[in-house]
Structures are given as structure tokens and as C-alpha cells.
């Protein structure tokens, strides 16, 4: 299920419904430094011990934002969770390459 988001790319918080628990919604927040955080138990309890752990709710928001930037927000409903994960990873890789090229 896609994040329940506004179309605002500049937003700093998004509500993402749990895929496993009906009625549970987690909040993904973008900090001023650009880091994405999530209120789900997986992120809160596992992330502090391993900062390389990624969170599926954060990945969904990243995928949503990538589609919005590309003007393809309407495609989000057609993507599978695996598609969204791949899109988020590709978006992050492109952002890293762009940042490195500006150095």
C-alpha cells in the first residue's frame, strides 16, 4: 500500500500504514540533516545498534519521493513492495553519485 502522503516533495513527515497490522500507522520523518527516521518498532529498536539497517517504511517514502520528482506519482499504486525497494535503492545511488560529482 502506498504511503498516505501529500504530493509535497518538501514535506518533512509522512504517515505509512503497516502492511501487517490493520489500523497501525507509522510516521516517517525527515530530519533537518536529511536523515529519514521511522516510528515503527523495527527502526526504533534495531537501527540504533546497526545504522546500516534500512526500514521498509522509509524505503516507501523514498520511492514515493523519487516518483514525485520524476512526475510519475500516479504509478505508485502499480508498484510492488520489491519494486519500491529497488526504486528507493536506485534513487539513493543516483543521489550519492550526484553529490560525489559536485565535489
Secondary structure as UniProt FT lines:
FT   TURN            9..10
FT   STRAND          13..17
FT   TURN            22..23
FT   STRAND          25..30
FT   TURN            32..33
FT   STRAND          36..38
FT   HELIX           41..46
FT   HELIX           47..49
FT   TURN            51..52
FT   HELIX           56..69
FT   TURN            70..71
FT   HELIX           73..78
FT   HELIX           81..101
//
